[in-house]
Amino acid sequence: MVEKSKSKTDVAARAESKNRILNCRYCGNKVEVVMAISPSGKKRVRRICCEG
């Protein structure tokens, strides 16, 4: 007797996490993720929200 195997990836869970919006824990606004490049050429991912 062979059982029908389930998918290795849960597509519904992946879609839910993709649609979830990150909110700042300090101000509650939406958090934007941007790529910042320093003058030396080093790349860095920054989360921008309530920082000035």
Backbone as ProteinMPNN parsed JSONL, in Angstrom:
{"seq_chain_A": "MVEKSKSKTDVAARAESKNRILNCRYCGNKVEVVMAISPSGKKRVRRICCEG", "coords_chain_A": {"N_chain_A": [[0.83, -1.184, 0.0], [0.736, 2.017, -1.023], [1.157, 5.254, 0.115], [-0.216, 8.43, -0.747], [2.022, 10.933, -1.417], [2.814, 14.039, 0.205], [3.304, 17.427, -0.852], [6.596, 18.787, -0.738], [6.935, 21.446, -0.206], [5.017, 23.919, 1.372], [2.739, 25.566, -0.191], [0.702, 27.382, 0.396], [1.508, 28.452, 2.862], [3.859, 29.725, 2.1], [2.868, 31.698, 0.369], [1.342, 33.184, 2.152], [3.308, 34.224, 3.919], [4.701, 35.796, 2.145], [2.86, 37.768, 1.489], [2.516, 39.031, 3.869], [2.886, 42.007, 5.752], [5.609, 43.789, 7.014], [5.803, 45.459, 10.069], [6.999, 48.26, 11.888], [8.366, 47.93, 15.124], [8.497, 50.047, 16.821], [7.22, 52.465, 15.839], [5.112, 51.515, 14.307], [4.714, 51.798, 11.593], [4.911, 50.81, 8.085], [7.681, 48.834, 7.094], [10.356, 49.545, 5.003], [12.57, 47.93, 2.786], [15.731, 48.522, 1.599], [18.486, 48.695, -0.717], [21.591, 49.817, 0.115], [24.483, 51.466, -0.969], [27.772, 51.937, -0.084], [30.31, 54.567, -0.226], [32.693, 53.201, -0.71], [31.869, 51.077, -2.176], [30.666, 48.92, -1.008], [27.897, 46.826, -0.504], [24.807, 47.023, 1.244], [21.957, 45.902, 2.968], [19.265, 47.728, 4.079], [16.802, 48.492, 6.511], [14.269, 50.703, 6.389], [12.405, 52.961, 8.253], [11.292, 54.586, 10.782], [13.62, 55.91, 11.063], [15.659, 58.785, 10.639]], "CA_chain_A": [[0.0, 0.0, 0.0], [1.532, 3.228, -1.161], [0.426, 6.468, 0.469], [0.029, 9.574, -1.624], [2.933, 11.821, -0.709], [2.488, 15.458, 0.218], [4.325, 18.293, -1.424], [7.633, 19.154, 0.218], [6.773, 22.858, 0.131], [3.646, 24.314, 1.671], [2.537, 26.727, -1.053], [-0.159, 28.345, 1.091], [2.313, 29.128, 3.876], [4.788, 30.623, 1.406], [2.095, 32.834, -0.13], [0.95, 33.998, 3.306], [4.462, 34.956, 4.418], [5.068, 36.785, 1.138], [1.881, 38.843, 1.532], [2.522, 39.664, 5.187], [3.593, 43.284, 5.756], [6.375, 44.0, 8.23], [5.542, 46.729, 10.722], [8.019, 48.669, 12.846], [7.925, 47.683, 16.499], [8.511, 51.302, 17.564], [6.211, 53.432, 15.39], [3.984, 50.813, 13.714], [4.639, 52.034, 10.154], [5.44, 49.768, 7.21], [9.133, 48.851, 6.99], [10.869, 49.409, 3.637], [13.899, 47.343, 2.697], [16.429, 49.109, 0.461], [19.896, 48.361, -0.862], [22.43, 51.006, 0.209], [25.855, 51.226, -1.402], [28.679, 52.899, 0.533], [31.275, 55.13, -1.189], [33.732, 52.217, -1.037], [31.272, 50.079, -3.055], [30.1, 47.813, -0.238], [26.438, 46.818, -0.52], [24.198, 46.712, 2.529], [20.493, 45.951, 2.973], [18.819, 48.514, 5.223], [15.37, 48.589, 6.746], [13.983, 52.101, 6.665], [11.082, 53.178, 8.816], [11.204, 55.823, 11.522], [14.924, 56.561, 11.159], [15.685, 60.018, 9.866]], "C_chain_A": [[0.877, 1.251, 0.0], [0.667, 4.437, -0.834], [0.762, 7.573, -0.517], [0.891, 10.572, -0.862], [2.492, 13.275, -0.831], [3.628, 16.227, -0.435], [5.343, 18.662, -0.353], [7.523, 20.613, 0.638], [5.304, 23.163, 0.341], [3.386, 25.634, 0.947], [1.692, 27.787, -0.356], [0.632, 29.128, 2.134], [3.294, 30.103, 3.236], [4.068, 31.854, 0.908], [1.695, 33.755, 1.013], [2.13, 34.823, 3.822], [4.906, 36.032, 3.429], [4.138, 37.991, 1.195], [1.855, 39.586, 2.864], [3.364, 40.937, 5.135], [4.321, 43.422, 7.081], [6.074, 45.385, 8.779], [6.637, 46.99, 11.747], [7.506, 48.442, 14.267], [7.879, 48.966, 17.328], [7.377, 52.239, 17.153], [5.005, 52.779, 14.729], [3.825, 51.016, 12.221], [5.212, 50.855, 9.379], [6.951, 49.939, 7.071], [9.528, 48.648, 5.531], [12.274, 48.833, 3.694], [14.552, 47.879, 1.437], [17.88, 48.657, 0.465], [20.683, 49.663, -0.845], [23.853, 50.623, -0.176], [26.738, 52.326, -0.832], [29.631, 53.454, -0.532], [32.389, 54.154, -1.587], [33.19, 51.091, -1.923], [30.658, 48.893, -2.338], [28.576, 47.929, -0.201], [25.913, 46.4, 0.842], [22.69, 46.845, 2.408], [20.075, 46.681, 4.239], [17.314, 48.498, 5.296], [15.075, 50.008, 7.181], [12.561, 52.227, 7.186], [11.062, 54.536, 9.48], [12.57, 56.491, 11.676], [14.97, 57.758, 10.218], [16.761, 60.0, 8.891]], "O_chain_A": [[1.655, 1.487, 0.924], [-0.403, 4.631, -1.412], [1.87, 7.643, -1.048], [0.519, 11.008, 0.227], [1.887, 13.684, -1.822], [4.753, 15.741, -0.55], [4.985, 18.83, 0.813], [7.971, 20.979, 1.724], [4.45, 22.716, -0.425], [3.775, 26.697, 1.431], [1.954, 28.98, -0.513], [0.446, 30.337, 2.273], [3.532, 31.187, 3.77], [4.602, 32.958, 1.011], [1.708, 34.976, 0.859], [1.965, 36.003, 4.131], [5.432, 37.068, 3.836], [4.578, 39.12, 0.974], [1.243, 40.648, 2.973], [4.44, 40.943, 4.538], [3.74, 43.203, 8.144], [6.088, 46.37, 8.04], [7.137, 46.068, 12.391], [6.348, 48.73, 14.57], [7.294, 48.984, 18.411], [6.655, 52.753, 18.007], [3.964, 53.423, 14.598], [2.897, 50.469, 11.625], [5.909, 50.009, 9.94], [7.442, 51.06, 6.944], [9.087, 47.691, 4.894], [13.072, 49.207, 4.553], [14.017, 47.725, 0.338], [18.432, 48.286, 1.502], [20.47, 50.525, -1.698], [24.362, 49.583, 0.242], [26.489, 53.509, -1.064], [29.748, 52.883, -1.616], [32.958, 54.268, -2.672], [33.957, 50.241, -2.375], [30.18, 47.958, -2.981], [28.032, 48.993, 0.094], [26.488, 45.541, 1.51], [22.198, 47.801, 1.808], [20.477, 46.307, 5.341], [16.63, 48.49, 4.273], [15.566, 50.467, 8.213], [11.629, 51.659, 6.617], [10.837, 55.544, 8.811], [12.682, 57.521, 12.34], [14.386, 57.734, 9.135], [16.935, 60.964, 8.146]]}, "name": "protein", "num_of_chains": 1, "seq": "MVEKSKSKTDVAARAESKNRILNCRYCGNKVEVVMAISPSGKKRVRRICCEG"}
